[in-house]
Amino acid sequence: MSTTKITINAEPLSVNNFRPYGSIVSPREQITKEIGEKQCNANQGTAIKIRKITQLQNDFNVKSTSNINIFQCFPQTIKTEEEKNTQHICKILEKHPYSSQTFIPLCGNPDKYQYLVIVSNGTDKPDFTSLKAFLCRGDQAVTYGKGTWHAPMIVINDAPITFSVLINECDIDEMDCVEYDNVQITVNL
């Protein structure tokens, strides 16, 4: 089987443009848009709570646990002579067939794009007509919906990023994660 080669352009992450692939936590966007019916006071009036921003999914039919993992992710982008990030080449996509997966950056910069997500719908293999890439600020968290194809986390700034990752796992490799490595995706940043 020949390798599928695709080039796409990254776009800024938003609640609406990521909806076909899962959901996001984006305080700057959601606090202004969701105030109202989803809002309630919390912590004896010292906080505003916006409910049900992202949904966690667990469709395992075997024993599984809900886990929080830590991922330390390192920069991977190709740089130009001017030391500006310009492209990323991805050679693998993966999916979690029975669980959503949420990546929450710890101590991210809310004013700078810090990581890139590449996503696609599809069942047995990625549907490349739905392939998208999103630039994410340091204050945005991403929840890949159950069965959403995605690239491993891609850091595009100059320093590593630590993520807290929420996922349901059963410790059976082929049920926890499926990989597709017959692809080369070039993303223009």
C-alpha positions, 0 to 999 in steps of 0.5 A, spaced: 500 500 500 502 506 498 503 512 503 498 517 502 501 524 502 497 530 503 498 538 505 494 542 509 494 549 512 493 550 520 487 554 522 486 557 529 482 553 534 475 555 536 469 551 539 465 551 532 471 549 527 473 543 532 466 540 533 466 535 528 472 532 532 470 533 539 470 539 543 475 544 547 476 548 553 477 555 551 476 560 556 477 566 552 472 564 547 467 560 552 467 565 558 464 571 553 459 566 549 457 561 555 455 566 560 447 565 561 444 558 561 450 554 563 453 559 568 452 558 575 456 561 581 461 557 585 465 557 591 461 561 595 460 566 590 468 567 588 468 564 582 463 563 575 462 555 573 460 554 566 457 547 566 459 541 561 464 544 556 467 538 554 464 531 555 468 525 556 466 518 553 467 511 555 464 506 551 469 500 553 465 493 554 470 490 558 473 493 565 477 500 564 479 505 568 479 513 568 486 515 568 490 522 568 496 521 565 502 526 564 505 527 557 511 531 557 512 533 549 517 536 545 518 541 540 518 538 533 517 543 527 521 544 521 524 551 522 527 556 516 533 560 516 529 566 520 528 561 526 520 561 525 516 555 525 513 554 518 511 546 517 510 540 521 510 533 517 506 528 521 507 520 519 502 517 523 495 518 526 492 514 532 485 513 535 482 511 541 476 507 539 472 506 546 474 513 549 475 520 548 482 523 550 483 530 553 489 534 553 490 540 558 496 544 557 499 546 564 502 553 565 501 555 557 501 562 554 494 564 553 497 569 548 501 565 543 500 558 539 504 553 542 501 546 540 498 543 533 493 538 533 491 534 526 485 530 526 480 526 521 474 522 522 473 515 519 472 508 521 477 503 519 482 508 517 482 516 516 477 519 512 482 524 509 477 529 506 475 531 513 483 532 515 484 538 519 490 542 523 489 547 528 493 552 532 492 552 539 494 557 544 496 555 551 490 556 555 486 551 550 485 544 552 482 539 546 478 533 547 478 528 541 472 525 541 471 517 541 474 514 535 477 521 532 483 520 528 489 524 531 496 526 531 501 525 537 501 532 540 505 537 536 509 542 540 510 548 535 514 553 540 521 552 543 520 549 549 517 543 552 509 543 554 507 538 559 499 536 559 495 533 563 491 527 559 484 524 561 483 518 558 479 511 559 484 505 558 483 497 559 490 495 558 489 491 552 493 495 546 489 494 540 483 497 544 486 502 547 489 505 541 489 504 534 495 507 529 495 508 522 502 509 519 501 509 511 500 517 511 505 523 510 501 530 512 505 536 511 502 542 515 503 549 513 503 553 520 
